[in-house]
Amino acid sequence: MAPPPLSLVRQFDTHRLIPSRHLPHGDSVLVALADDDEHLQAIFELDAATNERVLAAQQRLPGIGLEELVFAVPYASVINASFCHAHPLGSRFNGPDRGVWYAGFALETAQAEVAFHKTVQLAEINRFEDSVTYDDYLADFSARFHDLRRARGCRDCLDPDSYVASQALAETLMGAGSLGVVYPSVRHQGGTCVGCFRPALVSHVRRDRTYRFTWDGSPEPVIQLESLQRGDRALSSRP
């Protein structure tokens, strides 16, 4: 398969939804597990011992080296985590050893992608009952990415039921020094996604609003803007 053509992608305010890891006042969710400061310190040490992002900073993670991680920029830990905490089975354009920063050009696209994958998890236990909050991280991109929107012979890479072809393509592109891919969303018709392979290219990251996804017996979640985030009135939508 010929590699997809390169396109200059200059896209601001892309959306990446990440499960909330902190309490409303900024404390780690691990705080709720501790009875006292000594117990909390032990929990943090245990978490660090098995944290892929920490292991990568110690040159102990095979998929990504210390020289690729970012430091001294806003939300550096969030950026690095997306590359260090890969899904055990990989995702569309990455294997299990190294993650990718995935984002949607539009909020609706990011919501649809997240809703699909969480719904798959709930379907595995045949119980569509859950309520999860996701924080929206905005990022800007200006780089030449391989463009699947106008590539021939890449249909298998957009298979809604398989990552085999897309992971094989990503491995080839990564080996050739690719910076990332831009591609049509598989979960949101008309949407566009970016998969950035290099941490240094995820720029101007900032945290935006928080959204609650609620499954109440249906595989289609209700999405609400968390009213406590900025004092806004809760808004409802469906992906």
N, C-alpha and C positions, 0 to 999 in steps of 0.2 A: 504494500500500500504506500502510495506517495504521501509524504507529510502534508498536512493542511497548509494552505498559504498563510503568510504572515500579514497581520493587519496592525496598524498603530491604534491602540485602544487608549483613548483619553476619556475616562469616565469618572465623574465625581459622585460622591454620596451613594456609593454602592452599599448594599445592606447584607450583613451577616448576623443571623440570629443565633445566640449562644445561650444555653440553659443558665439561668441565674445561679451564681455561685456565692453571692453575698447577701446578708440580711439588709433591710432597708437603711440602716445607719452605717453600712460599709463593713461590718464585721463578717468574717468568714463563717460559712454555715457550720464549720467544725466547732465553733464556740458553743453551739447548742448541745454538743455531746459531752462537754466537760463539766465536772463538778467544781473544780477550782483551777487556779493558775498552773499548778504543778501537773495536774491531769491534762490540761490543755496543751502544755508544752510537750508532753509525751505524745499526744495525738498528732501535733504538728511534725514532730520528728519521725513518727511512723509514716505519715503522709509523704514527707520528703524522701524517705528511703525507697518509696515505690513510685515516685512521681517522674514520669518520663521527661518532663521539661527540666527538672533538676538534674536528672541523669545526663541529659544532652549537654548541659552546661559543664558537666564533669567529664565530657568526652567519653561517655559510657553508653551512648545510644548509636547503633550502627547506621541508622538511616539518615542522620543529619549531624553535621559537625558544629562545634562551637563557633567556628569562623562564619557560619551562615546565620546564626541567631542575631537578633537586634538587641541593643542595650541603650539606655539613656534616652529613650523616646517615649512619649505617652503610650500607655498600654502595651509596652514591650512584652510583658508576660502573656498577654492575651494573644498577641501575634505569634510568639514562639510556641505557645501551647497548641495552636492549630496545626503546626508542623510536627510537633513532638508526640501528640496524643492521637495517633491514627486509629481508626476502627480496626479491630482484630481481623476483619475480612477485607479491609480496604474500602474505598469508596469509588466513585465513578472514574476519577483520573488519578488514583493513587493506590498503592498496595498497603499492606499492614505495617510496613517499616517506616513510612514517612507520610505525613499528612500534607494537605493542601489548604490554602485559604480559599474557600468557596464563598461566593457572594452573588446576590442578584442585583441587576441594574435597578429593579423596582422593589419596593417593600412587599408588594403582593406576591412577587415571584419567590422571595425568600420565605415568606409565610407558607406558601404552597409546598415548597421543598421540605421545610421542617415538619409541616403537618403530615405529609405523606410518610416520612420515615418513622415518626413517632406512632402513627396509626399502624404501620407494619408491626412494630413491637407489640402493640396492644392486641393485634390480631393473633399473634403467636400464643397468647394466653386466653384468647377468645373473651376478652373483657375490656370493653371500651368505656372504662371509667378511670379518669385521671384529670388532674389539673396541674399544669406546669407553667412557670413563667420563663420567658426568654428575653434577654437584653439585646437590643439592636445596636450593633457596632457599625458605624459608617466608616468607609475608607475610600481613598482616591487612587486611581491608577493612571499611569502614563507610560506605556511600554508596548513593545511589539510582541503580540501573542499570536500563537497559531489559531487560525480562525476556522472553526467547524461550521459556521453559518453559511459559508459558500464553498465548502470542500466537497469534492466528489469522492465517492467510495468510502465515506465515513458513516454511513447509516447505521452500521452495527454498533458504532460507538455511542449511539443515542438510543440503544435498545432499552426500553423501560424495565425489562425483567432480567437483564444481565450486564455485568461489568467486565466480562472477559475481554472483549475487543477493546474497550476504552482503557482498561488498565494496561493492556499490551501496548497500545499506542502511547500512553503516557510514559511507560518505561522507556520506549524508544526515543521519545522527544526529550525526556529528562537526560538520557545518556548523551544526547546531541547538544545539550546546553540550552534547551528551550526555557523561556521565562514563564510560560503558562499557556492556557487555552481560553478562548471565548467561544461559547456554544449556546444553541437554543435550549431553553429549559425543557426538561422532559416532563416535569410535573405541572407546569403552568404555561398553557398555550399562549404563544406570542411573547413570552418572557425570554430574557437573555441572562445568562450566568457567566461568571468568570471564575477560572480556577488558577490561582497564582501559585507557581512553583517555588518562588524565591521570597523569603521573609523581608528582605530589604526593599522590595517593590510595593509592599503593603504600606501606603503612606497616609499621613494625616488621620490616623485612627482616633475616633472619639465615640463616646457612648451616647446614644440617643435614648429613646423611650423603651419602656418595658411592656411586654404584651403577655397576657395570660391565655393559654390554650386550654380549653375545657372539653373533655369528652364525657358526655352524659348519656351513655348507652348507644350512641351513634358513632360510626367511623368518621363522620365529618365533624370536626371540632368547631366550637364557637370561639372566636378570637376577640379578646377585649383589651383595650388600652388600660393599663393599670392606673386607676384614678389617683393613687397615692404618689405616683412618680413625680408629677408636677402640679398636682391639684386639679388635673383636668377631669372632665366628666368622662366616664367610661364609654368607649365606643365599641360597637359590635360589628363583626363582619364574618364572612366565611371565605375560605381560600377558593 
